[in-house]
Amino acid sequence: MDYVPLESALRDRSRQVDRIIPHVLKTLNLDRRRAEAEVIKAWNSMIDPRFSAHAQPAGLVKGTLFVNVDSSAWLNELVRYQHKKILNQLQSIFGSEYVVRISFRIGG
């Protein structure tokens, strides 16, 4: 039996997959999602547990890290006294072009 046509068809199909996979991965934004997961992991390890118990990242959109805070008292504390320190820590880990600003908000 001649397997050459079948092998050729399979080889052509694998070449197509090689071209399609990078496009699919880009479309799914897996790099961005992985980076967001890394920011959340870093948040929980680098932020004082007193603060992380009341504030958690909700997402990273175009350089802005959105952080949900559970009360106005903690929002005030984070915005007034911790904002710059937290931003500097995140920028030192991920780069200032990736985490440009932090937006704290009440919610969850």
N, C-alpha and C positions, 0 to 999 in steps of 0.2 A: 504494500500500500504506500502511496506517495503522500508524505506528511509535509512536504515543502509548502504547499499553499496554506495549510492550516498554521504552520509555524510563522509564515510570513504575515498572515492576518493577525495573529496574536502579537507579533512584534510591532506591527503598525498600531494596534490598539493601545499597547503600552506606551508608545510614543505620544499618542493623543492624551493619555492620562497624565503623562509628564508635563504636558503643556497646560492642562486644565487645572491640576492641583494647585499651583501657585495662585491662579486667578480665584479659585474657590476660597482658599485660605485668606486672601486679601479681602474678598467680599464679606467673609464672616468676621473680619476684624479681630482675629485671634490674637495678634500681637498686642493690640490695644487692651483686649480683655485680660490677657496674661499680665500686662503691666498694671492694670487696675487692681488685679488680685495681689500683686506684689506691693502696691501702695497700701492696701488694707492690711496685709501681713506686717509691713513695716510700721504702720500706725500702731498696731497692737503691741509691738515689741519696743518701740521707741518712746511712746507717749506715757507719761506718768499714769499709773493705773487709776489714780483719783479722777483724772480727766477722761481717760478712755472708757471708764464705767458710765460716763454721761454723754459721750460724744463719739459717734462712729461715722466713718466715711460712707457716703451714699453713691458716689460715682465721680469719675474724672472726665470732664467734657472740655475739650479745646483748652487745656491747661488750667482749668479751674477745678479744684477738688471741692466737692460739695460735702459738707459734714453736717449730719443731723445731731442736734443737741436736745436733751430731754427736758430742759427747763430754762426759763429766762435768766435765772441766777447763774447757771453754768454758761449760758451763752455770753452773758456780760463778762464773766471771768475769762473765758477763752478769747473773746474779741479784744478786750482791753489789755490783758496781761500776758497771754500766751501765744497770741496769733503770730507775731514775728518770730519767736523762738521755734514754733512748730514749723512754720514755712521754711525757715533756714535749715532745719534738720532734714525736712523732706527734699529740699533742693540740693543739699549736700549728698544725699543718697541717689536721687534720680536725675538731678540736673535742673537748672533754673529754666530751661526751655520746655521741660516736660510738666513740672508743677509750677505754674506762674503765680497763682493766687489761691487762697482758700476762702470759701464762702460758708460761714457758719449760719445755720438756720434752725429754728425750732421745728421739730418733726421727727417722724420715725417711721 
